[in-house]
């Protein structure tokens, strides 16, 4: 798997040739992060993809949020199995997602902090 890399602001990287791209496990990790950051119905050609962040973050539906995240992980190309998913919310409207998955490249464990706080 090969994808163009993104910086800390999620902008594409340009100007450094092949070093602007991510490969294999790093590419898959970026793909998962991008998919987890997607809002349900936000993409005109994939209306059913993404997470319903508007309704799931503001409520106490932590189990529903965990299930939505698990679904995104399992439906990502290159992911072969789900080992662990942990979701925690704080008062600053931030969510921390920690996951471990089996992939075609081996096992991967990552943590993602997202929020508007």
C-alpha positions in Angstrom: 0.0 0.0 0.0 1.2 3.5 -0.9 -0.4 6.8 0.1 0.7 10.4 0.0 1.7 11.5 3.5 -0.1 14.2 5.4 1.3 16.6 8.0 0.0 17.4 11.5 -2.7 19.6 9.9 -3.8 16.8 7.6 -2.5 18.6 4.5 -0.8 16.6 1.8 3.0 16.6 1.7 4.7 17.9 -1.4 8.2 18.8 -2.6 10.3 15.9 -1.3 9.6 13.3 -4.0 9.3 9.7 -2.7 9.8 10.8 0.9 6.3 12.5 0.7 4.7 9.0 0.5 4.0 6.4 3.2 4.3 2.7 2.6 2.8 -0.5 4.0 2.1 -0.3 7.8 2.5 3.5 7.9 0.2 4.0 5.0 -2.4 1.8 6.5 -2.1 3.7 9.9 -2.7 7.0 8.0 -5.6 5.5 6.1 -7.2 4.3 9.4 -6.7 7.7 11.0 -8.3 9.5 8.0 -11.3 7.2 8.0 -11.8 7.6 11.8 -11.8 11.4 11.3 -14.5 11.2 8.6 -18.0 12.4 9.4 -21.0 10.3 8.3 -22.4 11.6 5.0 -19.6 14.2 4.6 -18.3 12.7 1.3 -20.6 13.2 -1.7 -19.6 9.9 -3.3 -19.6 7.8 -0.1 -22.6 9.0 1.9 -22.7 5.9 4.1 -19.1 6.0 5.2 -17.7 7.8 8.3 -18.8 8.1 11.9 -21.9 9.9 13.1 -19.7 12.1 15.4 -22.4 14.8 15.8 -24.8 12.4 17.5 -22.4 10.0 19.2 -20.0 12.5 20.9 -22.6 14.6 22.6 -24.4 11.8 24.2 -23.4 9.1 26.7 -23.5 6.4 23.9 -20.0 5.2 24.5 -20.8 1.7 23.4 -22.4 2.9 20.1 -19.3 5.1 19.5 -17.0 2.1 20.2 -19.1 -0.1 17.8 -18.9 2.6 15.0 -15.1 2.9 15.5 -14.8 -0.9 15.4 -16.8 -1.1 12.2 -14.6 1.5 10.5 -11.5 -0.4 11.6 -12.7 -3.7 10.3 -13.9 -2.3 7.0 -10.6 -0.7 6.2 -8.7 -2.4 3.3 -5.6 -4.2 4.7 -7.1 -4.8 8.2 -7.7 -8.5 8.8 -8.9 -8.5 12.4 -9.6 -6.5 15.5 -7.6 -7.1 18.7 -8.6 -4.2 20.9 -10.5 -0.9 20.9 -10.6 1.6 23.7 -12.5 4.9 23.6 -12.3 7.6 26.2 -14.0 11.0 26.3 -13.1 14.0 28.4 -14.9 17.2 29.4 -13.0 19.2 26.8 -15.0 17.5 24.1 -12.0 15.4 23.0 -11.9 11.7 22.3 -8.9 9.4 22.6 -9.1 6.2 20.5 -6.6 3.4 21.2 -6.8 0.4 18.9 -4.9 -2.7 18.0 -5.5 -4.5 14.8 -4.2 -7.4 12.7 -3.2 -6.3 9.2 -1.7 -7.8 6.1 1.6 -6.3 7.3 1.4 -7.6 10.9 -0.1 -6.3 14.1 -0.4 -2.6 14.7 -1.3 -0.6 17.8 -2.0 3.1 17.7 -3.6 5.9 19.7 -5.4 8.9 18.2 -6.5 12.1 20.0 -9.2 14.0 18.3 -11.4 16.9 19.5 -12.4 20.5 19.3 -11.5 21.4 22.9 
